[in-house]
Amino acid sequence: LKTTSFEDFEIVVEKAEKAFNSFRKIPPPKRGELVRQFGNKLRDNKLSLGYLVSWEMGKSIQEGLGEVQEMIDICDFAVGLSRQLYGLTMHSERPNHRMYEQWHPLGIIGIISAFNFPVAVWSWNAMIAMVCGNVCIWKPSEKTPLSAIATQNIIAKVLKENKIEGVLNLVLDCQNQLVGKKIASDSRISLVSATGSTRMGKSVAEVVGKRLGKTLLELGGNNAAIVCKSADIDLTIKGITFSAAGTTGQRCTTLRRLFVHQDIYNEVIEKLKISFSNLKIGDPMDRNSQVGPLISEQSFENMKKKIDSCK
């Protein structure tokens, strides 16, 4: 795999601009029909794509298959949305006039996705963008390009069968993140949706903001759970364990802090120790495994430093 060159990036943007001029004129329910077909293709390929996600990213196979199911679910949602792009109709104070609210597509949408959800995040953005009449340029994480390529191949078949080009595009940035920066700085890209670290989000927001573009950011979290005295302890332990250990803790929604009522503190801690000690860590392709590997050696080293710091 190689990084998309600036010359190739320019070709992609030009094709997307051309595609937008015609795609925006297709009635929303017809655009929804494309999404419906894509959802059916995902159903046909759920097992293979789910396994690829787990193999490449390292999340358990249950989570890999679940991620593809999330893609299917958002397709179903977007299909319904394609017939519900409503606007208000208002009475005017001027005779023989009427006022109404009508939504128009923005244009080219840039999607920068993270490694932890290598395909689902793209679908959440792209399927909604499509039914609204937008076209997309997707830059997946450099750590999980294969899942993105597989997904692009699936959707490309749908677009080809419907004789549509340039609506959903894929660019790769396997080295120095220059393509991602190019997406952020290009004024032809009306909205940039970026998922990743808070540091990355600040950088994207600054660059896009300077050109008065729009951003949609899903960044790192610092999530907490509050355990009340009246809580169902066994259910709470299951929720805490999966929230903290799911995707090997590599999610913006990962549980990072825990507040426990003092009357049940000792019980919760002891049961958490048992729960975590029973987690099955191993090959994510093994259905008995609950926790797979971290995404990179650097992530592993950072984890060890954090543990040493806590000790």
Backbone hydrogen bonds, N-H to C=O, Kabsch-Sander energy under -0.5 kcal/mol:
donor,donor_aa,acceptor,acceptor_aa,energy
4,T,172,L,-3.2
9,F,5,S,-2.6
10,E,6,F,-2.1
11,I,7,E,-1.5
12,V,8,D,-2.3
13,V,9,F,-2.4
14,E,10,E,-2.2
15,K,11,I,-2.3
16,A,12,V,-2.4
17,E,13,V,-2.6
18,K,14,E,-2.0
19,A,15,K,-2.6
20,F,16,A,-2.4
21,N,17,E,-1.3
22,S,18,K,-0.8
22,S,19,A,-0.7
23,F,19,A,-3.1
24,R,20,F,-2.2
25,K,22,S,-0.9
26,I,23,F,-1.4
30,K,27,P,-1.1
31,R,27,P,-1.9
32,G,28,P,-2.7
33,E,29,P,-1.3
34,L,30,K,-1.1
35,V,31,R,-1.5
36,R,32,G,-2.4
37,Q,33,E,-2.1
38,F,34,L,-2.1
39,G,35,V,-2.5
40,N,36,R,-1.8
41,K,37,Q,-2.0
42,L,38,F,-2.3
43,R,39,G,-1.8
44,D,40,N,-1.9
45,N,41,K,-1.5
46,K,42,L,-0.5
46,K,43,R,-0.7
49,L,45,N,-2.7
50,G,46,K,-2.6
51,Y,47,L,-2.2
52,L,48,S,-1.9
53,V,49,L,-2.4
54,S,50,G,-2.0
55,W,51,Y,-2.7
56,E,52,L,-2.7
57,M,53,V,-2.9
58,G,53,V,-0.6
58,G,54,S,-1.6
61,I,284,P,-2.0
64,G,60,S,-2.5
65,L,61,I,-2.7
66,G,62,Q,-1.9
67,E,63,E,-2.2
68,V,64,G,-1.5
69,Q,65,L,-1.9
70,E,66,G,-1.8
71,M,67,E,-1.4
72,I,68,V,-2.1
73,D,69,Q,-2.6
74,I,70,E,-2.2
75,C,71,M,-1.7
76,D,72,I,-2.0
77,F,73,D,-2.2
78,A,74,I,-2.7
79,V,75,C,-2.4
80,G,76,D,-1.7
81,L,77,F,-2.2
82,S,78,A,-1.8
83,R,80,G,-1.4
84,Q,81,L,-2.4
86,Y,84,Q,-2.2
90,M,99,M,-2.9
92,S,97,H,-0.6
97,H,94,R,-1.1
99,M,90,M,-1.7
101,E,88,L,-3.2
102,Q,100,Y,-0.6
108,I,188,R,-0.6
109,I,135,V,-2.9
110,G,108,I,-0.5
110,G,191,L,-3.0
111,I,137,I,-2.9
112,I,110,G,-0.5
112,I,193,S,-3.1
113,S,111,I,-0.6
113,S,139,K,-1.6
121,V,117,F,-0.9
123,S,119,V,-1.8
124,W,120,A,-2.4
125,N,121,V,-1.6
126,A,122,W,-3.6
127,M,123,S,-2.2
128,I,124,W,-0.6
129,A,125,N,-2.5
130,M,126,A,-2.6
131,V,127,M,-1.8
132,C,128,I,-1.3
133,G,130,M,-2.0
134,N,129,A,-2.7
135,V,107,G,-2.2
136,C,167,V,-3.2
137,I,109,I,-2.6
138,W,169,N,-2.9
139,K,111,I,-3.4
139,K,137,I,-0.5
144,T,141,S,-1.4
148,A,144,T,-0.8
149,I,145,P,-2.4
150,A,146,L,-2.5
151,T,147,S,-2.1
152,Q,148,A,-2.7
153,N,149,I,-2.2
154,I,150,A,-1.6
155,I,151,T,-2.4
156,A,152,Q,-2.3
157,K,153,N,-1.2
158,V,154,I,-1.1
159,L,155,I,-2.3
160,K,156,A,-2.6
161,E,157,K,-2.4
162,N,158,V,-1.3
163,K,160,K,-1.6
164,I,159,L,-2.7
169,N,136,C,-2.0
169,N,167,V,-0.5
171,V,138,W,-2.8
181,K,177,Q,-1.6
182,K,178,L,-1.9
183,I,179,V,-2.2
184,A,180,G,-1.9
185,S,181,K,-1.8
186,D,182,K,-1.4
187,S,185,S,-0.6
189,I,186,D,-1.7
190,S,108,I,-1.1
190,S,188,R,-0.8
191,L,108,I,-1.3
192,V,214,K,-2.4
193,S,110,G,-3.4
193,S,191,L,-0.5
194,A,192,V,-0.6
194,A,216,L,-1.9
195,T,112,I,-2.6
196,G,218,E,-2.0
201,G,197,S,-2.3
202,K,198,T,-2.3
203,S,199,R,-1.6
204,V,200,M,-2.6
205,A,201,G,-2.8
206,E,202,K,-2.0
207,V,203,S,-2.1
208,V,204,V,-2.9
209,G,205,A,-2.3
210,K,206,E,-1.5
211,R,207,V,-0.7
211,R,208,V,-0.7
212,L,209,G,-1.7
213,G,208,V,-2.6
214,K,190,S,-2.1
216,L,192,V,-2.2
218,E,194,A,-2.4
219,L,217,L,-0.5
223,N,254,T,-0.7
225,A,257,R,-1.7
227,V,225,A,-0.6
227,V,259,F,-3.5
228,C,226,I,-0.7
231,A,228,C,-1.6
233,I,231,A,-1.0
236,T,232,D,-2.5
237,I,233,I,-2.6
238,K,234,D,-1.7
239,G,235,L,-2.2
240,I,236,T,-2.8
241,T,237,I,-2.5
242,F,238,K,-2.3
243,S,239,G,-2.3
244,A,240,I,-2.1
245,A,241,T,-2.6
246,G,242,F,-2.8
248,T,245,A,-1.6
249,G,246,G,-1.7
250,Q,247,T,-1.8
254,T,251,R,-1.1
255,L,243,S,-1.5
256,R,223,N,-2.5
257,R,223,N,-2.1
259,F,225,A,-3.1
260,V,258,L,-0.5
261,H,227,V,-2.0
264,I,261,H,-1.5
265,Y,261,H,-0.7
268,V,264,I,-2.5
269,I,265,Y,-2.5
270,E,266,N,-2.4
271,K,267,E,-2.2
272,L,268,V,-2.2
273,K,269,I,-2.1
274,I,270,E,-1.6
275,S,271,K,-2.4
276,F,272,L,-2.9
277,S,273,K,-2.0
278,N,274,I,-1.2
279,L,276,F,-1.1
281,I,279,L,-0.8
282,G,291,V,-2.5
286,D,283,D,-1.8
287,R,285,M,-0.6
289,S,286,D,-2.1
290,Q,280,K,-3.4
291,V,280,K,-1.9
300,F,296,S,-1.7
301,E,297,E,-2.3
302,N,298,Q,-2.4
303,M,299,S,-2.1
304,K,300,F,-2.1
305,K,301,E,-2.0
306,K,302,N,-2.1
307,I,303,M,-2.4
308,D,304,K,-2.5
309,S,305,K,-2.2
310,C,306,K,-2.5
311,K,307,I,-2.5
